[in-house]
């Protein structure tokens, strides 16, 4: 789907756009636009028939979106095919929650921004679920003072290795997306500051390991935790959020690539997400087409 000015608009908005650092003269608007992305997170419920086809989709707060964007999302989801859900050997109809991440990127040759469904999640964090890693004590990282002074904002996606006793065996900043624009060395410094603050805080976190389910006897568990540095700002539902995506880092203890489409703006802040567990309905339709 193409829109003429979605990404340009998101970049221009003061509350959800990009804040410039000092000394950005060498970075042109064109070079920023070539690397910038804008995303929107939407939620809803999907009805899945016994053959795996979508029989219904209820998009939350559809009236808060433009009619053509709501119709685009509705059309995309209605065309999805899931692996049939089986209960006691019989395919059954079911309903699943869904969190969708829309991504807007500049189209070639100024032809307009391309909007696509970039990711989908069919589970929500439940702090009472004993088959998952849940939080015991997660103290929020301190906002780096020098970054707060320039109103730098961003999101850090942490990968945390949780040991059998609930303490952190290892942690890595998998990705840092920034809402600040500057020279590459400036942006690298900001990413490093946000990553250090998040990793330092995470090392003292404690968790409740699973006591039920198929992963309760694992030697360790890997979870994803998003950390948002947003100067106390909240993004209204259905709003495009512009950012400069950072490089992805691999955790040295992981061999699986499960969930590598995860992003901070898809995962809800305050949640803990099992990186190697996806027991929701299996989507067979490729995303982003």
N, C-alpha and C positions, 0 to 999 in steps of 0.2 A: 504494500500500500504506500502511495506517495502523498506527501503533504508539502506545500511550498515553503512554509516558514516555521514549522514546529521547533526545530533545533535552534534556529536563530532566535526565536522568541524565548525559549528556555534560557539561553545564554544571556539574554538581555534583562531577565527579571532579577531584581535585586535580592529577593528572598530565596530564590531557588537557583539562581544562576551562579556564575563564577566570579569570585572576588580576585582582583588583580593585586599582586605584590608590587613592591617598588621595583624600578629599573626593568620595565618590560618592553622598552622601546624596540629591542631587537626581535621581538616576537610579533608577527603581523597577525591581523584578524584571520587571515586565510589559513595560516599555519595552525592557529588554535582550532579553527573549525575542522581542519583535517583530522585532528586527534580527538576532538570532543565527542561525547555521546550524551544522549538524554534518555532517561528511563522513567517509566511509570509503573507502579505496582497496583494491581487490581485484585479483587477477591470475588469469590462466588461459590456456587454449588453446581456439580455436574451429575446428572442422572445417566447411568450406564445400563444398557439393556443386556439381556442374557447372551447376545451375540457379540458384545463388546462395543456396539455402536452407541453414540451419544443420543439419548432420547429426550434430553432436556437440559437447559443451561440457564441458571439464574445469576445474572451479573449483579453484584451488590452496587447500590447507588448509581444505577445506570443513568438516572436523570441528571446526575452531576457531570456527565460527560457529554461531549458533542454527539449529535445523533449519528454522524457518519463513523466516528470512532467506535461508539457502542455497537453499531451494526457490523463493523469490521471484526471486532472481537467475537461477537456472537457467531458470525459466519465461520471464523477460524475454528472455534471450539466445537461447533455442531458437526464439523467435518472430521473430527478426530475419531480414531479407532483404538480401542483398548483391548488388551488380552482379556477374554472373558473371566469374570470373577467366579471362582468355584468354591462351593461350600459343601463338604461331605460328598465330593464327587459329582455334584450337580451345579451347572452354571446358574447363577442367580443375578437378578437385577439389584443394583446398589446405587447409593448416592455418596459422593465424595466431595469434601471441601477442596478448593483449588486457590492457589495464589499464583497470579500471572505476572510476568515481567515483560512489558513492552519496551522495545529498544528503538530509538530513532537515531539514524546516522545520515550524514550528508550524502546525497545522491551524486553520481558522476556528472561532471560538467555543469553543475548548478541546476540539475533537473528537478530539484526538490528533495526533501528528506525521505528516506525509506523507513517505514515503520513495520516492525515485525514482532511476533511473539517469540521472545528469545529464551524464555525458561518458564517452567511450571513446576509447582510443588503441590503434592496431594496430602500433606500432613501438617499438623500444627503442634507446636510445643505444648505439652501438658505436664506441668510440674508435679502432678500426682501419679504419673504413669511409672510403675515400678519396673517395666521392661526396658526403660531408657535410662541414660545418664541424666540426672537432674541436679539442680544447684543445691549446694549446702551454704556456701558463703562466697559470693562474687562481689567484691568491692570494686566499684567503678574506677577506672584509671583517672588520674589527675590530668586536667587539660594543660598541656605544656604552656607555660606562661608566655614565652616568646611568640608562640603561634596564636595564642589568644590575643596578643597585642596587635597583630596584623589581621585579626579576624579570619584566620585560616580555618577552613572547614574540610571535613573528609570522613571517610568510612574505612575502617580496618576490618578485614575478615581474618579471624584467627583460626588456626587448626591447633587443637589442644589434645595431647595424649594423656588420658586419665588412667592412673594405675589402679590396682585392686583395692588399695586403701582409700581411694577417692582423692588423692593428691595428684598434682601435675607432674608427670614424668618428663614431658617436653612440650614445647609450644613454638609455633612459627607464625609470623604474619604472612598469610597466603597471598593477600592482595591489599593494596592501599589505593583507593580511588580519591582523587582530590577535587575540591571545588575552589581551587586557587590557581591562578595562572602566573607563570613567571618563566625565566630561563630554565633550561633543563636541569642545571646544577642546583638552582633554587628549589625546584620542585622535588628533586631527589632528596635534598636536605629536609624538606617538610615531610615527605613520606617516611624518611628514616626516624624523624622525631615522633610522629604519630605511632609508628611501628614499635619503637623502643618503649614508649609510655604504655602501650597496650600489652606488650609481652612482659614487661616488668610487673605490671599489676597481676597478670594472669598466673604468674609463677606461684603466687600465694593463694590462689583460689582453691577451694575444696568442693567436692562433688559427692553425690550419693550414687554409687554404682547400681546397675540393675540387679534386682533380686528375683525377677521372674523373666520368662521369655527365653528365646534361643541363644541370646548373647550373654546370659548371666554368668556363665563360666569362662568367659574369655579372659585372656591374660591382661588385656588392656582395651581401652576403647578410644576412638578418635572422634572428637566432636568439633563442629564449626560454631563459632560464636561471633556475631557481628558487634563491633564497637563503633558508635557514631559520635563524632565530634562536630556538633552543629550549633554551638553558642546558645543552647537552649531553645533553638527554633524547631518547630514542628511543621512538617509538610502536609498540607491538606490533601485529602483523598482525591485521586484523579489528577494530580499535578505532575507535570514534567519536571524532572530534576536533572540538571546538567552537571557533568563532571568530566574530568580527564582520567581515563582508566589507567591504573598502574599495571606493571608486569606481574605475572603469576609466579609464585615461588612454590616449589615442591617440598613437602615435609620429608626429611631424610628417613623417617621410620616407616613411610608408607610405600607400598608397591601398587596398591589399587589406585585407579584414577576415578573412583566413584564420586559423583557429585561435583565434578570440575566445572560444571556450568553454574554452580552456586555463586551468588554475588551478594554484597552487603545490602543492596536495596531490595533484594527478594526475601531475604531472611529478616524476620521481625526482630528489632532490638529487644534484648531481654530474654530471648529464647536460646535454647541449647539444642543443636541439631546433630543427630548421629550421622557421621560422614559415611559409614559403611553399612547403613541399614535403610532399605527402602522397601517397606512392606505394604505400601499403598498400591492402588491399581497401576498396572504397567501400561504406559502409553506407547503404542506402536507407531503412531504417525510422527514423522520427523518434524521438529519445530523449525521455524524460521524460513519456511518455503513460501 
